[in-house]
Amino acid sequence: MSTQLKLDNRYGRTRDRRSRRIAIASAGVVGAALLALVAWTTVSSALGSVDTDATGFEVVDEHEVVVSFQVSGAADKPLACALEAQDTEHGVVGWRIVEYPADGGLRRAFTETIPTTALATNGLVTSCWIP
């Protein structure tokens, strides 16, 4: 027996082919499971997401702003949206949370009035979510 072979045996640097195959197969199974987990979390979060598009606003007077917007991605689920009115310095001068019942449409359009405490220069949808 050579010196290198004795050292390899002494310090456990040799492996038989069967244990190496088991290690490679185990690593493949763990990798496939992690890939499946990442794919599932990506798909499940995309299914529960809500997308909003502001379509316009109208400043009626110093006491109210009308906001129009569309919501997509929440078919057959109730919605809640946070609306906001801002002044020239982007300070919040009015806000409102509105809730909508479930509807079968994939894309829905809404128009809401936001009461304000001062003259607003814009109205917007801060966010929408599925409660």
C-alpha positions as CSV (number, residue, x, y, z in Angstrom):
1,M,0.0,0.0,0.0
2,S,1.4,3.4,-1.0
3,T,1.9,6.3,1.4
4,Q,-0.8,8.4,-0.3
5,L,-3.3,5.6,-0.1
6,K,-2.5,5.1,3.6
7,L,-3.0,8.8,4.3
8,D,-6.3,8.8,2.4
9,N,-7.6,5.9,4.4
10,R,-6.4,7.3,7.6
11,Y,-8.1,10.7,7.1
12,G,-11.2,9.5,5.3
13,R,-10.5,11.1,2.0
14,T,-11.8,8.2,0.0
15,R,-15.4,7.6,-0.9
16,D,-17.0,4.7,-2.6
17,R,-19.0,5.4,-5.6
18,R,-22.3,4.5,-4.0
19,S,-22.1,7.2,-1.3
20,R,-21.1,9.8,-3.9
21,R,-24.2,8.9,-6.0
22,I,-26.4,9.2,-2.9
23,A,-25.0,12.6,-2.0
24,I,-25.5,13.9,-5.6
25,A,-29.1,12.5,-5.7
26,S,-29.8,14.1,-2.3
27,A,-28.5,17.4,-3.4
28,G,-30.7,17.2,-6.5
29,V,-33.8,16.4,-4.5
30,V,-33.1,19.3,-2.1
31,G,-32.5,21.7,-5.1
32,A,-35.7,20.6,-6.8
33,A,-37.7,21.1,-3.6
34,L,-36.2,24.7,-3.1
35,L,-37.0,25.5,-6.7
36,A,-40.6,24.3,-6.3
37,L,-41.0,26.4,-3.1
38,V,-39.7,29.5,-4.8
39,A,-42.1,28.9,-7.8
40,W,-45.1,28.4,-5.5
41,T,-44.5,31.5,-3.4
42,T,-44.1,33.6,-6.6
43,V,-47.3,32.3,-8.1
44,S,-49.3,32.5,-4.9
45,S,-48.3,36.1,-4.2
46,A,-49.1,37.1,-7.8
47,L,-52.6,35.6,-7.5
48,G,-53.4,37.7,-4.5
49,S,-52.1,41.0,-5.9
50,V,-54.2,44.0,-6.8
51,D,-53.1,46.5,-9.4
52,T,-54.4,50.1,-9.4
53,D,-54.4,52.7,-12.2
54,A,-55.5,56.3,-11.5
55,T,-57.5,57.6,-14.4
56,G,-58.0,61.1,-13.2
57,F,-59.0,63.6,-10.5
58,E,-61.0,66.8,-10.3
59,V,-60.7,69.4,-7.6
60,V,-64.3,70.5,-7.0
61,D,-63.5,73.1,-4.3
62,E,-61.5,73.5,-1.1
63,H,-63.7,70.9,0.5
64,E,-63.6,67.9,-1.9
65,V,-61.7,66.1,-4.6
66,V,-63.1,63.5,-6.9
67,V,-60.8,60.6,-7.9
68,S,-61.3,58.1,-10.7
69,F,-59.4,54.9,-10.8
70,Q,-59.4,51.3,-12.0
71,V,-58.5,48.1,-10.1
72,S,-57.5,44.8,-11.7
73,G,-56.6,41.4,-10.4
74,A,-59.2,40.9,-7.7
75,A,-62.0,39.0,-9.4
76,D,-64.6,37.6,-7.0
77,K,-62.9,39.1,-3.9
78,P,-63.8,42.2,-1.8
79,L,-61.5,45.2,-2.1
80,A,-60.4,48.1,0.2
81,C,-58.6,51.1,-1.2
82,A,-56.9,54.1,0.5
83,L,-57.5,57.4,-1.3
84,E,-55.6,60.6,-0.6
85,A,-55.8,64.3,-1.5
86,Q,-52.6,66.4,-1.4
87,D,-51.8,70.1,-1.5
88,T,-49.1,71.9,-3.5
89,E,-46.4,70.8,-1.0
90,H,-47.6,67.2,-1.1
91,G,-49.1,67.4,2.3
92,V,-52.1,65.3,2.9
93,V,-55.2,67.4,3.2
94,G,-57.8,64.6,2.9
95,W,-57.9,60.9,2.9
96,R,-60.5,58.1,2.9
97,I,-60.6,54.3,3.0
98,V,-63.3,52.8,0.8
99,E,-64.5,49.1,0.8
100,Y,-66.1,47.4,-2.2
101,P,-67.9,44.0,-2.2
102,A,-66.8,41.1,-4.3
103,D,-67.5,41.4,-8.0
104,G,-66.9,39.0,-10.9
105,G,-65.1,41.5,-13.1
106,L,-61.4,41.3,-13.5
107,R,-61.1,45.0,-14.0
108,R,-63.4,47.4,-12.2
109,A,-63.6,51.2,-12.4
110,F,-64.6,53.5,-9.5
111,T,-65.1,57.2,-8.8
112,E,-65.0,58.4,-5.2
113,T,-65.1,61.8,-3.4
114,I,-62.5,62.7,-0.8
115,P,-63.4,65.3,1.8
116,T,-60.5,67.8,2.3
117,T,-59.6,70.3,5.0
118,A,-57.9,72.7,2.5
119,L,-57.6,73.3,-1.2
120,A,-56.1,70.2,-2.8
121,T,-54.0,70.1,-6.0
122,N,-54.4,66.4,-6.7
123,G,-56.1,63.2,-5.7
124,L,-54.7,59.7,-5.9
125,V,-55.0,56.1,-4.9
126,T,-52.4,55.2,-2.3
127,S,-53.0,51.5,-2.3
128,C,-55.7,48.8,-2.7
129,W,-55.7,45.4,-1.0
130,I,-57.9,42.4,-0.4
131,P,-59.1,42.5,3.2
